[in-house]
Amino acid sequence: MNLVIVESPAKSYTIKKYLGKDYEILASYGHVRDLPKKELGVDVEKDFDPKYIIPPKSRRAISAIKDKAKDAKIVYLATDHDREGEAISWHVVQACGLQDQKIKRITFTEITKNAILDAVKNPREIDQDLVNAQQARRILDRLVGYKLSPFLWKKITAGLSAGRVQSIAVRLIVDREREIKNFVPKIYFVVLAELSKNKKNFTTKLTAIDGKPIEDEILASKKDVDKIVDEAKKEKWLVDKVAAEDKLRFPFPPFTTSTLQQSANYGLGFTSKKTMKLAQDLYEAGKITYMRTDSSNLSWLAVNSVRKFIEAEYGKRYLSDKAINYKTKSKGAQEAHEAIRPTYIETKPEELKIKTVTPDHTKLYEMIRNRTIACQMKPMEYQEINVEVKAGKYTFSAQGRKIKFDGFTSLTPIKFPEIELPILKAKDNLKLESIKNEEKQTQPPARYSEPTLIKVLEKEGIGRPSTYVPIISTIQQRGYVFLQNRFFYPQEIGEMVTDLLVENFPDIVNIKFTANVEEEFDSIAEGKLKWTAMLRKFYDPFIANINTKNKTVEKSKEFNQKIAKKCPKCQSELIMRVGKFGKFIACTSYPKCKYTENIVEKSNYKCPKCKEGDVVTRHGKGGRRFWGCNKYPKCDYINFTGPLPADISKIKNQKSKIQIKNKK
C-alpha cells in the first residue's frame, strides 16, 4: 500500500479514482503545525528558531497519517503547488516523524488522470528553499504583529493589531478617503454642437481655438463659453479633415488569481473570498487548474487543445494566425506556473459534475472557460473615423466607429459600441442643428473596491495570490475599514492607527519597503538569500525602534479624558475611550458598570431633508460610520459618503434602515 497526503478531503475523492486500490489517500486538513497563539514562539537570539506546535484541530489528522504511514511503502506528499503547500508537506514530515527513504514529493497544477499519474512517475524531494520562504514570511509577520501590536495597546487602546501587509492596505484606504475629502472640485464647460448632413445628425465637441488644442478644464468661464457659442452660431460649418484608420482590439490573457477576483467582482458581483471558495471547489473536483497563481502562461498542451476546439466550434476564421503566448506583468510572477484554465476545454458549464454544484460554480467556470478560449481567438477588427469640422476659428471634432469583424468578442462581449456618422468628406457643408455649453465639474479619485485594491496591491508587489483574500478579510474583521456598496471606507480607529504608524514606523506602512520584503521572500524561494539573514536585517532596526518609541511616544491625551457628567446608571465618573469603531464614552467603574454612549460629532451643515436639525456623525450596526440628522427619529436622513449627498434631490423619499441606540 502507498499513502498519498493531500490538503483537503474533497481533493482526495477525485485523486482516489485515478490511482486505484493500491493507494490510500489521507487529508492533512491544511496546516498541521503553527506558531503558538499565546506567545511569540520565535527565539530571536537563536537564529529565529521557531517553536512549532500541533494545534488541537490537527491532532486527529496527524494520528491517522502516522498510523497509515507505518505500513506504507511510499508516502507521497501531494499538497498544493506553492510555498504554502511545500511548507505543509514539510510540517507533515516533521510532525509525523516520517523516514526520509519513504518520502516523495509530488506536485500538479490540475487534478486529471494524466497529471496525477505523471506526478507519481516523476517525484522529487521537498524543496527546502520554498519551505524557508514560507517560514520567513510566517515568522516576520509574527514578529511584526507581536511586537508592534502591544505598542498600539499602550498608545491608543487594547485589542488593536498591526500587520506588515494589512497596515499598507489600510493606509491606502485612509489616504484615498482623505484625498476625496480634501478634493476641491473645479467647474468647467464643454461646448457641443449637433450637426447634420442629408438629415443624418451627429454630435461634435469643441477641441481647438485658432488651431491650438484645448483641454476640458481650460474653459472655466461661463462668459467666455457663451461668447464662443454666439460666435460659432454665425459661422459657416465645413468638414476640414476626415481620417479613417483600421484598428485591432486584442483578447485579454487567461486569468491569474487577481484578475479572476477582479472580473468575478465586476461581472458576477462575487467577493474575493467567495470567488476563491468556488474556484477551490472547481479545482478539487478536477475541473480547473490551480487557482492561486500569478502567471498568465498556458502550457503548450493546453494551447493546442484550445486552438483545436476553436477551429472545430467557431471555424478557422476565428482562430488566431499563430499561438499567442502571454507574459505576466506582475512583480515576482512565477512563469513555471500556469494561468487558471479548465482542465478539459470541451467540458461545457452545463456539464459540470461536482458533488455540490451551484449556479455560482457554473457562472465562474463559464467565465474561466470563455476567457481561456478567447485568448487564442483573433482580435476584433474595427475602423475608427476621426472628423474635424471648422466653424471660423473654432475646431469641433467627432469620432465614429464601425466593427468589421467581431473576433474574440463573439464569445466574450465587451462594451465597445459602434458610433455611426454620416458619410463625410473634406469641404462638405454641414447644417448646424443646435449648439450648447454644458457645465461640468472635476471629480475626486474613486474609493477602492475589492478589485481595485487587489489591483494596486498586485501592481506594487504587495502580497501574493494566496494573501489577497486574507488581507481584505483581516482589515474588515479588525474594524479598521468597512465595505459599503462595494467600496471601502476607513473607520476612525483605522485612521488613528495609520497616523500613529506613519509617524513612528514609516517603513511598516511604506509601499516600496514592503514590496522589497516580498522580493526578498522570492529570493529565498530561489535559493539566493538565506532566510535567517533576511530576518536579522529586518528585525534588529525594527526592535530598536520599538524600544525607543515605547519610551518617547506618549499615550494620546485625546483619550482617558474625564467627562463633566456622571454615569446615569451608577453615578461614577465618565471617561472618553476608544474602541474598535472609534471614540466613545464609558463608565470608570467598568467592568462593574458597563454603561457606554456614542460620541456625536456635529458637522457644519443643516439637515438637507428637514431643514431643522444638524448633520452629525453616527455609528450604526457593526460600527459603520455614517452621517445623519440629530432630530432622529423625527427625521431619518442618512448618508454614508459625507455630511451631504452628491445629489440632494434624491433625499426627499429616503427611508432610513439604521436604528441608533445608546449602549446601556
C-alpha positions in Angstrom: 0.0 0.0 0.0 1.2 3.5 -0.8 0.0 6.6 1.1 -0.8 9.9 -0.5 -1.2 13.1 1.6 -3.3 15.9 0.3 -4.6 19.1 2.0 -8.4 18.6 1.7 -10.7 15.6 1.7 -12.6 17.0 -1.3 -9.4 16.6 -3.4 -8.8 13.1 -2.1 -12.1 11.8 -3.6 -11.0 13.0 -7.1 -7.5 11.6 -6.8 -8.5 8.2 -5.5 -10.4 7.3 -8.6 -7.2 7.9 -10.7 -4.7 6.0 -8.6 -6.7 2.9 -7.7 -6.8 0.4 -4.8 -3.1 0.3 -4.1 -3.2 3.9 -2.9 -4.6 5.3 0.3 -5.5 9.0 0.3 -5.5 11.0 3.5 -6.0 14.7 4.1 -4.0 16.9 6.4 -6.8 19.5 6.6 -4.5 22.4 5.9 -1.5 23.3 8.1 -0.7 20.7 10.8 1.8 22.8 12.8 2.0 26.5 13.6 3.5 29.0 16.0 1.7 29.1 19.4 -1.1 31.7 19.8 -0.3 32.9 23.3 3.4 33.6 22.9 5.9 34.8 20.4 7.1 31.3 19.6 10.3 32.6 18.0 13.8 32.6 19.6 15.3 35.7 18.1 18.6 35.1 19.8 19.0 31.6 18.2 18.7 32.5 14.5 14.9 32.9 14.8 14.4 29.3 15.8 10.6 28.8 15.6 8.7 26.8 18.3 6.1 25.0 16.3 3.1 23.2 18.0 0.4 20.9 16.7 -2.9 22.6 17.2 -5.8 20.5 18.7 -7.7 20.6 15.3 -4.7 18.8 13.6 -4.1 16.1 16.1 -6.6 13.6 14.7 -5.2 14.1 11.1 -1.6 13.6 12.3 -2.5 10.5 14.3 -4.2 9.0 11.2 -1.2 9.8 8.9 1.2 8.3 11.4 -0.8 5.1 11.7 -1.1 4.6 7.9 2.5 5.6 7.2 3.8 2.7 9.3 2.6 0.1 6.7 3.1 2.3 3.6 5.8 1.5 1.1 6.0 5.1 -0.1 4.4 8.3 1.4 3.6 10.7 -1.4 3.3 14.3 -0.3 0.7 15.8 -2.7 0.0 19.2 -1.1 -0.6 22.3 -3.2 1.8 23.5 -5.8 3.0 26.7 -4.0 5.1 27.7 -0.9 2.3 27.1 1.5 1.8 23.6 0.1 5.5 22.9 0.3 5.6 24.0 3.9 2.6 21.8 4.8 4.4 18.8 3.3 7.5 19.6 5.4 5.4 20.1 8.5 3.7 16.7 8.0 7.1 15.0 7.8 8.3 16.8 10.9 5.1 16.2 12.9 4.8 12.5 12.0 8.5 11.7 12.1 8.4 10.1 8.7 11.5 8.4 7.4 13.3 10.1 4.5 13.6 7.0 2.4 9.8 6.7 2.3 9.0 10.3 1.4 8.4 11.5 -2.2 7.1 15.0 -3.0 4.7 15.2 -6.0 3.1 18.3 -7.5 0.5 19.0 -10.1 -1.5 22.1 -11.3 -4.6 20.2 -12.3 -6.4 17.1 -10.9 -6.7 15.0 -14.0 -5.7 11.4 -14.6 -2.7 12.2 -16.8 -1.4 14.9 -14.4 -1.7 12.7 -11.3 -0.1 9.6 -13.0 2.7 11.8 -14.4 3.3 13.4 -10.9 3.7 9.9 -9.4 6.1 8.9 -12.1 8.2 12.0 -11.5 8.6 12.6 -7.8 11.1 14.9 -6.2 12.4 15.9 -2.7 10.9 18.6 -0.6 12.2 22.0 -1.8 13.7 23.5 1.4 14.1 26.9 -0.2 10.3 27.1 -0.8 9.8 26.0 2.8 12.2 28.6 4.1 10.5 31.3 2.1 7.2 30.4 3.8 8.8 30.2 7.2 10.4 33.6 6.7 7.0 35.2 5.8 5.3 33.5 8.8 8.0 34.4 11.3 8.3 38.0 10.0 4.6 38.5 10.2 4.6 37.1 13.8 7.4 39.4 14.8 5.7 42.5 13.5 2.3 41.5 14.9 3.6 40.5 18.4 6.0 43.4 18.8 4.0 46.2 17.2 0.5 45.5 18.5 1.4 46.0 22.2 2.7 49.4 21.2 -0.7 50.3 19.8 -2.3 49.0 23.0 -0.2 51.3 25.1 -0.6 54.4 23.0 -4.2 54.0 21.8 -6.2 51.2 23.3 -6.2 47.5 23.9 -7.2 44.9 21.3 -5.6 46.7 18.3 -3.3 45.0 15.9 -0.8 45.9 13.2 0.4 43.7 10.3 3.1 44.1 7.7 0.7 43.9 4.7 -2.6 44.7 6.3 -1.3 48.1 7.5 -0.4 49.0 3.9 -3.9 48.1 2.7 -5.5 50.2 5.5 -3.2 53.2 4.7 -4.2 53.0 1.0 -7.8 53.3 2.0 -7.2 56.0 4.6 -5.1 58.1 2.2 -7.7 57.8 -0.6 -10.5 58.9 1.8 -8.5 62.0 2.7 -7.8 62.7 -0.9 -11.6 62.7 -1.5 -12.4 64.8 1.5 -9.7 67.4 0.6 -10.6 67.5 -3.0 -11.8 70.8 -4.3 -13.9 70.4 -7.4 -13.5 72.9 -10.3 -16.2 74.0 -12.6 -15.6 73.8 -16.3 -17.6 73.8 -19.5 -17.7 71.8 -22.7 -19.2 73.1 -26.0 -21.2 70.6 -28.0 -22.6 71.2 -31.5 -25.2 68.9 -33.2 -24.6 68.9 -36.9 -26.3 67.2 -39.8 -25.8 66.1 -43.4 -28.5 64.7 -45.5 -30.8 64.7 -42.5 -28.3 62.4 -40.5 -27.3 64.1 -37.2 -24.1 63.7 -35.2 -22.6 65.4 -32.2 -19.2 67.3 -32.2 -17.2 68.8 -29.4 -15.1 71.9 -29.3 -11.4 70.8 -29.3 -9.3 73.7 -30.6 -9.4 77.5 -31.0 -7.2 79.1 -33.6 -5.6 75.7 -34.2 -4.5 75.4 -30.5 -5.9 72.3 -28.8 -7.9 72.9 -25.6 -8.5 70.7 -22.6 -11.8 70.5 -20.9 -10.8 72.3 -17.8 -9.4 75.3 -19.7 -13.0 76.5 -20.4 -13.7 77.7 -16.9 -15.6 81.0 -17.6 -19.3 80.9 -18.4 -19.0 84.3 -20.0 -16.2 83.2 -22.4 -18.1 80.0 -23.3 -21.3 81.9 -24.0 -19.2 84.2 -26.4 -17.9 81.1 -28.2 -21.4 79.7 -28.7 -22.7 83.1 -30.0 -19.8 83.5 -32.4 -19.9 79.9 -33.7 -23.6 80.2 -34.5 -22.8 82.9 -37.1 -20.0 80.9 -38.8 -20.2 78.5 -41.8 -19.7 74.9 -40.8 -17.4 72.9 -43.1 -15.7 69.5 -42.8 -12.0 70.1 -42.6 -10.5 66.6 -42.2 -11.7 63.0 -42.3 -9.3 60.3 -41.3 -10.2 56.6 -41.3 -7.9 54.0 -39.6 -8.3 50.3 -39.3 -7.5 49.1 -35.7 -7.4 45.9 -33.7 -8.7 45.1 -30.2 -6.9 42.1 -28.8 -8.2 39.5 -26.4 -7.4 39.5 -22.7 -4.9 37.0 -21.3 -6.1 34.0 -19.3 -6.9 34.5 -15.6 -4.4 34.9 -12.8 -5.7 34.9 -9.2 -6.0 38.7 -9.0 -7.6 39.1 -12.5 -10.1 36.3 -11.7 -11.1 38.1 -8.5 -11.4 41.4 -10.2 -13.5 40.1 -13.1 -15.8 38.0 -10.8 -16.5 41.1 -8.7 -17.2 43.3 -11.7 -19.1 40.7 -13.8 -20.8 38.5 -11.2 -20.8 40.6 -8.1 -18.8 38.0 -6.1 -16.5 39.0 -3.2 -12.9 37.8 -3.5 -13.5 35.3 -0.7 -16.5 33.8 -2.5 -14.6 33.6 -5.8 -11.7 31.7 -4.2 -14.1 29.3 -2.4 -15.9 28.5 -5.7 -12.5 28.2 -7.5 -11.2 25.8 -4.8 -14.2 23.6 -5.3 -13.8 23.5 -9.0 -10.0 22.8 -8.7 -10.6 19.9 -6.2 -13.2 18.4 -8.4 -10.7 18.4 -11.3 -12.5 21.0 -13.4 -9.9 23.8 -13.4 -6.2 24.2 -12.8 -4.7 25.5 -9.6 -6.4 28.8 -8.6 -3.6 30.5 -6.8 -1.2 31.7 -9.5 0.3 35.0 -10.7 1.2 33.6 -14.1 -0.7 34.3 -17.4 1.2 31.5 -19.1 -0.5 28.4 -20.6 1.2 25.0 -21.3 1.7 24.2 -24.9 -0.7 21.2 -24.5 -3.4 23.5 -23.2 -2.8 26.0 -26.1 -3.0 23.2 -28.7 -6.2 21.9 -27.1 -7.8 25.3 -27.1 -6.8 26.0 -30.7 -8.3 22.7 -31.9 -11.5 23.5 -30.1 -11.8 27.0 -31.6 -11.3 25.6 -35.1 -13.9 22.9 -34.6 -16.5 25.1 -32.8 -16.1 28.6 -34.4 -14.2 27.9 -37.6 -10.7 28.8 -38.8 -11.6 32.5 -39.4 -11.9 33.0 -35.6 -8.6 31.2 -34.8 -5.6 33.4 -34.3 -3.0 33.0 -37.0 -0.5 31.6 -34.6 -0.4 30.5 -30.9 -0.4 33.5 -28.6 1.9 33.4 -25.6 1.1 35.8 -22.7 3.7 37.3 -20.4 2.8 38.1 -16.8 3.2 41.8 -15.8 3.0 41.4 -12.0 6.2 41.6 -9.9 7.6 38.3 -8.8 5.4 36.2 -11.1 6.3 32.5 -11.4 6.1 31.7 -15.1 6.6 28.0 -14.4 3.0 28.0 -13.0 0.0 28.1 -15.3 -2.9 30.6 -15.6 -6.3 29.4 -14.4 -8.0 27.4 -17.1 -10.4 24.4 -17.5 -8.7 21.0 -17.3 -10.8 19.9 -20.3 -11.8 22.7 -22.6 -14.5 20.6 -24.1 -16.4 20.4 -20.8 -19.3 22.9 -21.0 -20.7 24.8 -18.0 -23.9 22.8 -18.0 -21.9 19.5 -18.0 -20.1 20.3 -14.7 -20.3 17.3 -12.4 -19.2 18.1 -8.9 -20.7 17.0 -5.6 -22.4 20.3 -4.7 -22.6 22.2 -7.9 -24.4 25.5 -7.6 -25.4 28.1 -10.2 -22.4 30.2 -8.9 -20.0 27.4 -9.6 -21.4 27.3 -13.2 -21.1 31.0 -13.7 -17.5 31.2 -12.5 -16.5 28.1 -14.6 -18.1 29.6 -17.7 -16.1 32.9 -17.1 -12.9 31.0 -16.8 -13.6 28.8 -19.8 -14.7 31.7 -22.1 -11.6 33.7 -21.2 -9.3 30.7 -21.9 -10.9 30.1 -25.3 -11.0 33.8 -26.2 -7.2 34.2 -25.5 -6.4 32.2 -28.7 -9.0 33.8 -30.9 -8.5 36.5 -33.5 -8.7 40.2 -32.4 -11.7 42.3 -33.1 -11.3 44.4 -36.2 -12.8 47.9 -36.4 -12.5 51.1 -38.3 -12.1 54.4 -36.4 -13.2 57.6 -38.2 -11.9 60.9 -36.9 -13.7 64.1 -38.2 -12.6 67.7 -37.7 -15.2 70.4 -38.5 -14.3 74.1 -38.8 -16.6 77.0 -37.7 -14.4 80.1 -38.3 -11.5 79.9 -35.8 -13.2 77.1 -33.8 -12.5 73.4 -34.5 -15.1 70.8 -33.4 -14.3 67.0 -33.5 -16.3 63.8 -33.7 -15.3 60.2 -33.7 -17.1 57.3 -35.4 -16.5 53.6 -35.0 -17.5 50.6 -37.2 -16.9 47.0 -36.3 -15.7 45.0 -39.3 -15.1 41.6 -37.6 -16.1 40.7 -34.0 -13.3 38.2 -33.4 -13.0 37.1 -29.7 -15.9 39.4 -28.7 -18.3 36.9 -30.3 -17.5 34.8 -27.2 -16.6 37.4 -24.5 -18.6 40.6 -25.4 -17.1 43.9 -24.3 -18.5 47.4 -24.0 -17.3 48.8 -27.3 -20.4 50.1 -29.2 -20.4 51.3 -32.8 -20.7 55.0 -33.3 -22.4 55.9 -36.6 -21.5 59.0 -38.6 -22.9 60.1 -41.9 -20.7 59.7 -45.0 -18.4 62.8 -44.9 -15.6 64.2 -47.0 -13.4 67.3 -46.7 -15.1 70.7 -47.6 -18.6 69.2 -47.1 -21.1 71.8 -45.9 -22.9 70.9 -42.7 -26.0 72.2 -41.1 -25.9 73.5 -37.5 -28.9 72.0 -35.7 -28.0 73.2 -32.2 -25.1 74.3 -30.1 -24.8 74.5 -26.3 -22.4 74.5 -23.5 -22.6 72.1 -20.6 -21.4 72.8 -17.1 -19.3 70.0 -15.5 -17.0 69.6 -12.6 -13.8 67.7 -11.9 -14.3 64.6 -9.8 -12.2 63.2 -6.9 -10.5 59.9 -7.2 -12.7 56.9 -6.7 -12.7 54.9 -3.4 -11.1 51.5 -3.5 -13.3 48.5 -4.1 -12.1 44.9 -3.6 -10.9 44.5 -7.2 -9.2 47.9 -7.4 -7.5 47.4 -4.0 -6.2 44.0 -5.2 -5.1 45.5 -8.5 -3.0 48.2 -6.7 -1.5 45.7 -4.3 -0.5 43.4 -7.2 0.9 46.3 -9.2 3.0 47.5 -6.3 4.2 43.9 -5.4 2.4 43.8 -2.1 1.4 40.3 -1.1 1.0 37.3 -3.4 -2.0 35.4 -4.9 -2.5 33.4 -1.6 -2.6 36.5 0.5 -5.2 38.9 -1.2 -8.3 37.3 0.4 -6.8 37.1 3.9 -5.7 40.8 3.7 -9.1 42.0 2.7 -10.8 39.8 5.4 -8.4 40.9 8.1 -8.7 44.6 7.7 -12.5 44.4 7.9 -12.5 41.9 10.9 -10.2 44.3 12.8 -12.7 47.1 12.3 -10.2 49.3 10.5 -12.3 49.6 7.4 -15.8 48.6 6.2 -17.3 47.8 2.8 -20.4 49.9 1.8 -22.0 49.5 -1.6 -18.8 47.7 -2.8 -16.4 50.5 -1.7 -14.1 50.7 1.3 -14.4 53.4 3.9 -11.9 53.8 6.8 -13.2 53.6 10.4 -12.0 56.3 12.8 -9.8 53.7 14.6 -8.2 52.7 11.2 -7.2 56.4 10.7 -5.8 56.7 14.2 -3.7 53.6 13.9 -2.5 54.6 10.4 -1.4 58.1 11.6 0.5 56.6 14.5 2.3 54.1 12.3 3.1 56.6 9.6 4.7 59.0 12.2 6.6 56.4 14.2 7.1 53.3 11.9 7.2 54.7 8.4 8.8 51.6 6.9 5.9 49.3 8.1 3.4 51.4 6.0 5.7 52.2 3.1 4.8 50.5 -0.2 8.3 50.3 -1.6 9.7 48.9 1.6 7.0 46.2 1.9 7.4 45.4 -1.8 11.1 44.9 -1.3 10.4 42.5 1.5 8.2 40.5 -0.9 11.1 40.4 -3.4 13.4 39.1 -0.6 10.9 36.2 0.0 11.2 35.4 -3.7 15.0 35.4 -3.4 14.8 33.0 -0.5 12.5 30.7 -2.6 15.0 30.8 -5.4 17.9 29.9 -3.0 19.6 33.2 -3.5 19.2 34.5 0.1 19.4 32.9 3.5 16.1 33.3 5.3 17.7 33.9 8.8 19.9 36.7 7.4 16.9 38.4 5.8 15.0 38.3 9.1 18.0 39.6 11.1 18.4 42.5 8.6 14.7 43.5 9.3 14.4 42.7 13.0 17.4 44.5 14.6 16.5 48.0 13.5 12.8 47.3 13.9 13.0 46.2 17.5 15.4 49.0 18.3 12.8 51.5 17.0 10.1 49.7 19.0 12.1 50.1 22.2 12.8 53.8 21.5 9.2 54.6 20.6 7.8 52.9 23.7 9.8 55.4 25.8 9.3 58.5 23.8 5.8 58.4 22.4 3.1 59.5 24.9 -0.3 57.9 25.1 -2.7 60.1 23.2 -4.2 62.8 25.5 -7.3 62.6 23.5 -8.4 59.5 25.4 -9.0 58.7 29.0 -10.2 62.3 29.5 -12.8 62.7 32.2 -16.2 63.9 31.0 -18.0 66.6 33.0 -21.0 64.5 33.9 -21.8 61.4 35.9 -22.8 57.9 34.8 -26.6 57.7 34.7 -26.5 54.1 36.0 -24.1 54.2 38.9 -23.1 57.9 39.3 -19.4 57.1 38.8 -17.3 59.4 36.6 -17.5 59.0 32.8 -14.4 58.9 30.6 -13.6 59.1 26.9 -12.2 55.9 25.5 -11.5 54.5 22.1 -12.7 51.1 20.8 -13.0 49.1 17.6 -15.1 51.7 15.9 -13.6 54.9 17.3 -14.2 57.2 20.3 -17.0 56.6 22.8 -17.8 57.5 26.4 -17.7 54.8 29.1 -18.1 54.4 32.9 -14.9 54.4 35.0 -16.5 51.6 37.1 -16.2 49.1 34.2 -16.5 46.1 34.4 -18.8 46.5 37.3 -20.8 49.1 35.3 -21.0 48.6 31.6 -22.7 51.9 30.6 -21.4 53.4 27.3 -22.7 56.0 24.9 -21.6 57.1 21.5 -19.9 60.5 20.8 -22.0 62.6 18.4 -19.8 64.8 16.3 -21.6 67.8 14.8 -20.8 68.9 11.2 -21.2 72.4 9.8 -24.3 71.5 7.8 -28.0 71.8 8.4 -30.0 68.7 7.6 -30.9 68.9 3.8 -34.1 66.9 4.4 -35.9 68.5 7.3 -34.0 71.9 7.2 -34.2 72.0 11.1 -31.7 69.5 12.5 -27.9 69.4 12.3 -26.0 66.7 10.4 -24.0 64.7 12.9 -21.6 61.7 12.6 -23.1 58.4 13.9 -22.2 54.7 14.0 -24.7 52.1 13.1 -24.7 48.3 13.1 -21.2 46.8 13.0 -19.8 50.3 13.8 -20.2 51.6 10.3 -19.8 55.4 10.3 -22.5 57.5 8.6 -24.0 61.0 8.7 -27.5 61.5 10.0 -29.9 64.1 11.3 -29.8 64.8 15.1 -33.6 65.1 15.0 -33.8 61.3 14.5 -36.2 59.5 14.7 -38.3 62.5 13.7 -36.1 62.9 10.7 -34.5 59.8 9.2 -31.9 61.5 6.8 -28.7 59.4 6.4 -25.7 59.4 4.1 -22.7 57.1 4.1 -20.3 59.2 1.9 -20.3 62.5 3.7 -22.5 65.1 5.5 -24.3 65.9 2.3 -25.2 63.7 -0.7 -23.8 64.3 -4.1 -27.4 64.9 -5.4 -29.6 66.5 -2.8 -32.7 65.9 -4.9 -32.5 62.2 -4.1 -33.2 62.6 -0.4 -36.8 63.5 -0.4 -38.2 60.0 -0.2 -35.3 58.4 1.6 -36.1 55.8 4.2 -33.6 55.0 7.0 -32.7 51.4 7.6 -30.5 52.2 10.6 -31.6 52.4 14.2 -29.4 54.3 16.6 -29.4 53.4 20.3 -27.2 54.2 23.2 -25.5 51.1 24.5 -26.5 50.5 28.1 
